[in-house]
């Protein structure tokens, strides 16, 4: 597995997003644990979760607890695995998403995540999404305070625009480790954020890099260029998509979600797929980025 820099550590070039294993349509626990173990077997050392990845109101942190169990039950060495979680988004249990970016909530959410993950300090803690009711500086300031207190080892933000990235970097005193935004062939509007992270040397973690739970299977049908390159290499269009992202910038670390061992293994294999310059250009043109 190829490695990439995230803050002060190196992680696998492809991570694993945990959300599909805990929200609507989630698999049973046996298959979910097998999926995480398959990713670890394939060399994945970045597991991304959030306290809001759950279905019912009484199971906040379902995915965090699942990942903690997967690490406890894995037969191999997990000392190099970085678990990244998030706080600031909530799911009341009716399928909706709400926000609470208040410093009080973020402090409480971090403490709860620490307990569920069973760690003394969270590897990477990310502010999940800006809350329009709370000044952004206050929310990021709470993340800074958690970093200073040793509750978290690294700080990140998610769903941020370029101004918020710069603001967070300033508030954190140059210690912003990562930005997690949506980015995929169907959603390239975060390219300015990706380019800014490349300029600043901050890890960029694309979420839903294959188009999300409902769109991943249709990627090759929607974007013929990815299917064509996939045929040339005898791999899946999804693997080509992740390799295309890796070729975009050394700061990019995709975190495709998965709920089946076979898709987790296929995603991890993208780190070994090398695209030619012509293939990269053709894929860029297909999605409208240059």
C-alpha atoms as one frame of an Amber mdcrd trajectory, in Angstrom:
protein
   0.000   0.000   0.000   1.296   3.421  -0.968   1.508   5.982   1.842   0.593
   9.654   2.016   1.167  12.375   4.583  -1.658  13.423   6.881  -0.503  15.921
   9.446   2.488  14.447  11.239   1.805  10.818  10.270   1.742   8.710   7.139
  -1.396   6.765   6.259  -2.518   4.548   3.405  -3.193   6.427   0.172  -6.752
   5.046   0.247  -8.832   5.179   3.423 -12.136   3.575   4.381 -15.287   5.588
   5.059 -17.478   3.992   7.691 -20.830   5.708   7.091 -22.480   3.015   4.884
 -22.017   0.479   7.687 -24.164   2.454  10.131 -26.895   4.423   8.350 -29.831
   3.430   6.133 -29.263   0.133   4.313 -26.467  -0.895   6.643 -25.285  -4.512
   6.744 -25.398  -6.756   9.770 -22.524  -6.450  12.199 -20.783  -9.609  10.994
 -20.480  -8.287   7.449 -19.531  -4.811   8.657 -16.688  -6.192  10.773 -15.565
  -8.350   7.849 -15.511  -5.244   5.634 -13.270  -3.322   8.038 -11.008  -6.341
   8.495 -10.733  -6.747   4.705  -9.643  -3.124   4.393  -7.031  -3.602   7.120
  -5.808  -6.772   5.387  -5.387  -4.723   2.183  -3.160  -2.204   3.968  -5.692
   0.524   4.749  -4.590   2.497   7.818  -7.064   5.418   7.733 -10.583   4.730
   9.005 -13.007   7.655   8.830 -16.106   7.816  11.013 -18.331  10.300  12.883
 -20.552  10.269  15.928 -23.507  11.038  13.625 -23.145   7.819  11.626 -26.109
   5.967  13.103 -29.792   5.338  12.463 -31.721   5.727  15.697 -31.606   8.521
  18.254 -30.472   6.154  20.999 -27.425   4.807  19.138 -25.254   7.898  18.655
 -21.741   6.821  17.739 -22.815   3.458  16.278 -20.048   3.561  13.686 -17.390
   4.646  16.168 -18.272   1.685  18.381 -18.245  -0.616  15.351 -14.768   0.520
  14.316 -13.496   0.159  17.881 -14.806  -3.421  17.956 -13.274  -4.169  14.554
  -9.866  -3.021  15.766 -10.184  -5.049  18.993 -11.092  -8.213  17.099  -8.604
  -7.884  14.254  -5.876 -10.483  14.315  -3.094  -8.244  13.048  -1.219  -5.173
  14.226  -3.404  -2.056  14.429  -0.875   0.271  16.065  -0.422   2.187  12.801
  -4.137   2.695  12.137  -5.416   6.272  12.322  -9.068   6.613  13.299 -10.542
   9.927  12.199 -13.893  10.973  13.612 -16.065  14.075  13.500 -18.355  16.125
  15.699 -20.851  18.897  15.096 -23.552  17.064  13.110 -26.455  15.161  14.640
 -29.140  12.710  13.518 -32.323  12.991  15.597 -33.423   9.538  14.442 -35.989
  10.500  11.803 -33.537  10.359   8.906 -32.703  14.060   9.059 -29.392  15.751
   9.800 -29.021  18.750  12.108 -26.072  20.837  13.287 -24.589  21.953  16.578
 -21.254  23.704  16.230 -21.285  25.252  19.677 -18.075  24.870  21.674 -20.047
  23.232  24.488 -21.417  20.548  22.197 -18.073  19.911  20.515 -16.387  19.412
  23.888 -19.094  16.991  25.001 -19.077  15.181  21.650 -15.298  14.727  21.780
 -15.463  13.231  25.275 -18.168  10.801  24.159 -16.151   9.805  21.081 -13.099
   9.194  23.264 -15.123   6.776  25.392 -16.603   4.907  22.426 -13.256   4.580
  20.672 -11.544   3.572  23.902  -8.566   5.889  23.421  -6.821   8.570  25.447
  -6.581  10.911  22.448  -8.444  10.851  19.116  -6.063  10.520  16.167  -7.851
  13.047  13.943 -10.881  15.034  15.108 -12.780  16.997  12.472 -15.429  19.711
  12.730 -18.164  18.016  10.702 -19.971  20.939   9.080 -20.258  24.715   9.640
 -23.237  25.652  11.797 -24.827  28.917  10.593 -26.016  29.607  14.134 -22.466
  29.647  15.524 -19.561  31.835  14.366 -17.088  29.616  12.543 -14.206  30.955
  14.624 -15.919  29.775  17.813 -16.398  26.238  16.493 -12.830  25.931  15.224
 -11.603  27.559  18.420 -13.162  24.674  20.332 -11.267  22.210  18.136  -8.066
  24.165  18.852  -8.735  23.929  22.577  -9.206  20.148  22.319  -5.897  19.959
  20.456  -4.124  22.059  23.068  -5.610  19.930  25.854  -4.301  16.713  24.303
  -7.785  15.293  23.755  -7.027  15.003  20.040  -3.723  14.451  18.236  -4.624
  16.258  15.022  -7.366  18.654  13.925  -9.347  18.755  10.705 -12.399  20.417
   9.180 -15.051  19.140   6.810 -17.392  20.733   4.265 -15.374  23.956   4.260
 -14.843  26.641   1.631 -11.465  28.273   0.886 -12.026  31.184   3.279 -12.902
  28.769   6.074  -9.804  26.704   5.338  -7.609  29.770   5.660  -9.447  30.879
   8.797  -9.129  27.453  10.400  -5.431  27.315   9.566  -4.959  30.671  11.297
  -7.033  29.786  14.367  -5.195  26.473  14.727  -1.846  28.191  14.487  -0.818
  26.410  11.296  -1.847  22.997  12.629  -4.748  22.215  10.286  -4.042  18.614
   9.282  -6.869  17.885   6.850  -9.908  19.086   4.948 -12.684  16.614   4.156
 -15.020  17.742   1.359 -17.251  16.012  -1.126 -15.411  15.368  -4.392 -16.152
  12.929  -7.199 -16.545  12.880 -10.998 -20.139  14.010 -10.440 -19.168  16.673
  -7.893 -16.049  18.648  -8.767 -17.125  21.953  -7.256 -14.691  21.347  -4.370
 -11.748  21.606  -6.745 -10.801  25.090  -5.416 -10.543  23.602  -1.923  -8.465
  20.700  -3.221  -6.128  23.110  -5.023  -5.783  25.268  -1.899  -4.906  22.220
   0.188  -2.313  21.281  -2.413  -0.844  24.787  -2.142  -0.777  24.700   1.672
   0.324  21.078   2.046  -2.853  20.049   3.879  -4.328  16.579   3.343  -7.545
  16.641   1.288  -9.920  13.766   2.042 -12.647  13.417  -0.619 -15.848  11.978
   0.824 -18.224  10.090  -1.464 -15.392   9.924  -4.039 -17.313   7.346  -6.080
 -20.569   9.286  -6.090 -22.096   8.137  -2.831 -23.932   5.009  -1.740 -26.481
   5.234  -4.562 -24.163   6.496  -7.300 -21.023   4.386  -6.973 -22.360   1.420
  -8.942 -23.384   3.682 -11.838 -20.077   5.548 -12.131 -18.950   3.765 -15.301
 -22.336   4.251 -16.942 -22.446   7.957 -16.205 -18.825   8.639 -17.153 -17.819
   6.597 -20.183 -14.195   7.701 -20.016 -13.762   5.942 -16.661 -15.310   2.762
 -18.059 -13.012   2.920 -21.108  -9.854   3.277 -19.022 -11.118   0.503 -16.757
 -11.410  -1.853 -19.729  -7.854  -1.023 -20.785  -6.534  -1.981 -17.348  -9.053
  -4.796 -16.716 -10.200  -3.207 -13.467 -13.401  -1.571 -12.215 -14.343   2.024
 -13.115 -14.435   2.683  -9.374 -10.776   1.704  -9.036  -9.909   3.991 -11.955
 -11.766   6.850 -10.276  -9.746   6.545  -7.069  -6.485   6.259  -9.017  -7.458
   9.398 -10.949  -7.911  11.252  -7.667  -4.545  10.068  -6.369  -2.921  11.330
  -9.566  -4.446  14.782  -9.087  -2.294  15.772  -6.110  -0.108  14.089  -3.485
  -2.295  15.618  -0.755  -5.403  13.702  -1.877  -6.415  10.704   0.279  -9.827
   9.378  -0.832 -12.030   7.751   1.808 -14.535   5.648  -0.167 -17.297   4.160
   1.937 -17.982   0.470   1.812 -20.244  -2.129   3.373 -18.848  -5.247   1.669
 -15.378  -6.810   1.919 -15.009  -7.100  -1.853 -15.597  -3.379  -2.476 -13.207
  -2.441   0.341 -10.513  -4.587  -1.284 -11.204  -3.144  -4.741 -10.916   0.408
  -3.451  -7.650  -0.307  -1.640  -6.158  -1.741  -4.835  -6.510   1.672  -6.511
  -3.292   2.731  -4.790  -1.396   0.379  -7.120  -3.091   1.492 -10.349  -0.884
   3.860 -12.344  -2.584   5.913 -15.040  -0.762   7.344 -18.038  -0.637  11.103
 -18.544  -3.009  10.753 -21.505  -5.485   8.749 -19.436  -5.371  11.327 -16.649
  -5.988  14.131 -19.149  -8.916  12.273 -20.721 -10.515  11.726 -17.321  -9.992
  15.374 -16.350 -11.689  16.458 -19.543 -14.557  14.025 -18.978 -15.465  15.645
 -15.675 -14.623  19.223 -16.664 -11.499  19.953 -14.593  -8.193  21.064 -16.076
